[in-house]
Amino acid sequence: MNAEEIIRERLSAHLTLSHLDLRDTTGKHIHHQNFDGGLHISAIIVSDNFKNKSLLERHQLIYSALGSLIKNEIHAFSMKTYTTEEWQSHAS
């Protein structure tokens, strides 16, 4: 199972996902002086689990779901979080 599949599985186990877009941007960071080999992931995560949650609370849900992947396999995880309604408004 690759890293994207593991991330998708972990998030799906903790959230009801309407949409998930994961992009591995590690290649953009390989030549950085402090690159340590961990993955750099950008994500768009759409879930109604985010309803009535602040940005901080949304990110805490994600970090909790990813657990030990953060700072081990994943060096950087950039995310945009939306409820289904926010995503539909954003996509229009």
FENFENWO-V948920 format. One record per residue. N is the residue number from 1. PHI is phi in whole degrees, 0 to 359 (NA if undefined). PSI is psi in radians with two decimals (none if undefined). NEAR is the number of other C-alpha atoms within 10 Angstrom. Layout:
[[N/PHI/PSI/NEAR] [N/PHI/PSI/NEAR]]
This chain:
[[1/NA/2.25/5] [2/276/3.00/6] [3/300/-0.71/14] [4/297/-0.72/14] [5/295/-0.68/11] [6/294/-0.78/13] [7/299/-0.83/17] [8/301/-0.77/15] [9/297/-0.80/13] [10/297/-0.80/17] [11/296/-0.73/20] [12/296/-0.53/15] [13/288/-0.42/11] [14/252/-0.35/14] [15/226/2.68/17] [16/270/1.84/13] [17/270/2.29/17] [18/267/-0.54/14] [19/202/2.45/13] [20/216/2.14/15] [21/237/1.99/13] [22/249/2.35/17] [23/230/2.23/14] [24/273/1.93/14] [25/254/0.34/15] [26/303/-0.69/18] [27/303/-0.47/9] [28/286/-0.22/9] [29/244/-0.08/15] [30/304/-0.63/15] [31/269/0.07/9] [32/292/2.53/8] [33/302/-0.67/7] [34/260/0.33/8] [35/296/2.20/12] [36/248/0.14/10] [37/96/-0.21/13] [38/287/2.77/17] [39/288/2.60/23] [40/245/2.02/19] [41/240/2.38/19] [42/248/2.37/17] [43/223/2.50/15] [44/246/2.13/15] [45/236/2.13/23] [46/243/2.11/23] [47/203/2.44/21] [48/284/-0.07/17] [49/296/-0.28/16] [50/274/-0.11/20] [51/304/2.37/13] [52/59/0.42/10] [53/247/2.47/13] [54/288/2.94/10] [55/303/-0.77/13] [56/299/-0.79/9] [57/296/-0.65/12] [58/297/-0.81/21] [59/295/-0.64/17] [60/297/-0.67/12] [61/300/-0.77/18] [62/294/-0.84/19] [63/297/-0.63/15] [64/296/-0.74/15] [65/295/-0.67/19] [66/282/-0.42/18] [67/51/-2.20/12] [68/289/-0.17/11] [69/298/-0.60/18] [70/290/2.28/16] [71/74/-0.09/12] [72/255/-1.51/11] [73/287/-0.59/13] [74/255/2.12/18] [75/273/-0.69/16] [76/220/2.35/15] [77/228/1.80/18] [78/264/2.28/13] [79/220/2.60/16] [80/240/2.25/13] [81/242/2.38/19] [82/221/2.62/23] [83/281/2.94/20] [84/301/-0.75/19] [85/297/-0.78/13] [86/298/-0.72/14] [87/295/-0.74/17] [88/296/-0.68/11] [89/292/-0.70/10] [90/294/-0.71/9] [91/284/-0.31/7] [92/286/none/5]]
